[in-house]
Amino acid sequence: MHSNPVDRTKAASAAVEAVGGKLHSAFLTFGESDIIVIYEAPDAIASAALAMTLGASGAFSSIKTTALLTTEEGVKALKRSAETKAAYKPPTR
Protein backbone atom coordinates (compact mmCIF):
# COMPACT_ATOMS: atom_id res chain seq x y z
CA MET A 1 0.00 0.00 0.00
CA HIS A 2 2.79 2.45 0.89
CA SER A 3 4.87 1.80 -2.21
CA ASN A 4 1.90 1.80 -4.60
CA PRO A 5 -0.95 3.94 -3.21
CA VAL A 6 -4.29 3.48 -4.96
CA ASP A 7 -7.58 5.34 -4.65
CA ARG A 8 -10.15 2.59 -3.93
CA THR A 9 -13.16 4.92 -4.11
CA LYS A 10 -14.32 3.47 -7.46
CA ALA A 11 -14.18 -0.08 -6.08
CA ALA A 12 -16.07 0.98 -2.95
CA SER A 13 -18.67 2.79 -5.05
CA ALA A 14 -19.18 -0.32 -7.21
CA ALA A 15 -19.78 -2.44 -4.11
CA VAL A 16 -22.27 0.06 -2.70
CA GLU A 17 -24.08 0.30 -6.04
CA ALA A 18 -24.26 -3.52 -6.21
CA VAL A 19 -26.62 -3.46 -3.20
CA GLY A 20 -28.67 -0.62 -4.68
CA GLY A 21 -26.94 2.16 -2.79
CA LYS A 22 -25.00 5.32 -3.52
CA LEU A 23 -21.58 6.26 -2.18
CA HIS A 24 -21.62 9.89 -1.06
CA SER A 25 -18.04 10.31 0.17
CA ALA A 26 -14.97 8.52 1.50
CA PHE A 27 -12.41 9.96 3.89
CA LEU A 28 -9.01 8.76 5.09
CA THR A 29 -8.83 9.48 8.81
CA PHE A 30 -6.53 9.70 11.80
CA GLY A 31 -7.65 7.86 14.88
CA GLU A 32 -9.75 4.78 15.54
CA SER A 33 -10.61 4.16 11.88
CA ASP A 34 -8.40 4.45 8.80
CA ILE A 35 -11.28 5.21 6.45
CA ILE A 36 -14.86 6.39 6.81
CA VAL A 37 -17.31 5.92 3.97
CA ILE A 38 -20.67 7.66 3.88
CA TYR A 39 -23.17 5.89 1.68
CA GLU A 40 -26.89 5.56 1.27
CA ALA A 41 -28.52 2.14 1.05
CA PRO A 42 -32.12 1.23 0.32
CA ASP A 43 -32.53 -0.64 3.63
CA ALA A 44 -30.77 -2.38 6.52
CA ILE A 45 -30.59 -5.68 4.61
CA ALA A 46 -28.60 -3.99 1.83
CA SER A 47 -26.21 -2.48 4.39
CA ALA A 48 -25.78 -5.85 6.10
CA ALA A 49 -25.11 -7.56 2.77
CA LEU A 50 -22.46 -4.95 1.93
CA ALA A 51 -20.77 -5.34 5.33
CA MET A 52 -20.82 -9.13 4.97
CA THR A 53 -19.30 -8.98 1.48
CA LEU A 54 -16.55 -6.59 2.52
CA GLY A 55 -15.85 -8.52 5.73
CA ALA A 56 -15.62 -11.84 3.89
CA SER A 57 -13.19 -10.34 1.37
CA GLY A 58 -10.40 -10.27 3.97
CA ALA A 59 -9.47 -6.73 2.91
CA PHE A 60 -10.53 -5.20 6.24
CA SER A 61 -9.50 -5.92 9.82
CA SER A 62 -12.84 -4.57 11.05
CA ILE A 63 -16.01 -3.01 9.70
CA LYS A 64 -18.38 -0.84 11.69
CA THR A 65 -21.73 0.29 10.32
CA THR A 66 -23.53 3.22 11.90
CA ALA A 67 -27.00 4.15 10.72
CA LEU A 68 -27.59 7.87 10.45
CA LEU A 69 -30.90 9.68 10.81
CA THR A 70 -31.62 13.10 9.42
CA THR A 71 -32.90 15.52 12.03
CA GLU A 72 -36.35 15.15 10.46
CA GLU A 73 -36.18 11.37 10.87
CA GLY A 74 -34.93 11.83 14.43
CA VAL A 75 -37.89 14.01 15.32
CA LYS A 76 -40.27 11.42 13.82
CA ALA A 77 -38.55 8.70 15.89
CA LEU A 78 -38.88 10.77 19.06
CA LYS A 79 -42.58 11.34 18.38
CA ARG A 80 -43.14 7.63 17.76
CA SER A 81 -41.25 6.82 20.95
CA ALA A 82 -43.56 9.11 22.91
CA GLU A 83 -46.58 7.43 21.30
CA THR A 84 -45.39 3.91 22.11
CA LYS A 85 -44.13 4.64 25.62
CA ALA A 86 -47.37 3.40 27.19
CA ALA A 87 -46.99 -0.02 25.53
CA TYR A 88 -43.67 -0.83 27.21
CA LYS A 89 -43.61 -1.97 30.80
CA PRO A 90 -40.10 -2.11 32.27
CA PRO A 91 -39.23 -4.99 34.59
CA THR A 92 -39.90 -4.35 38.24
CA ARG A 93 -37.13 -4.50 40.79
QUICORUR-V199719 format. One record per helix or strand. SS is the DSSP state (H for helix, E for strand). FROM is the first residue (numbers start at 1). LEN is the number of residues. If there is no record, write none. Layout:
BEGIN
SS&FROM&LEN, SS&FROM&LEN
END
This chain:
BEGIN
H&9&10, E&22&7, E&35&6, H&44&14, H&71&17
END
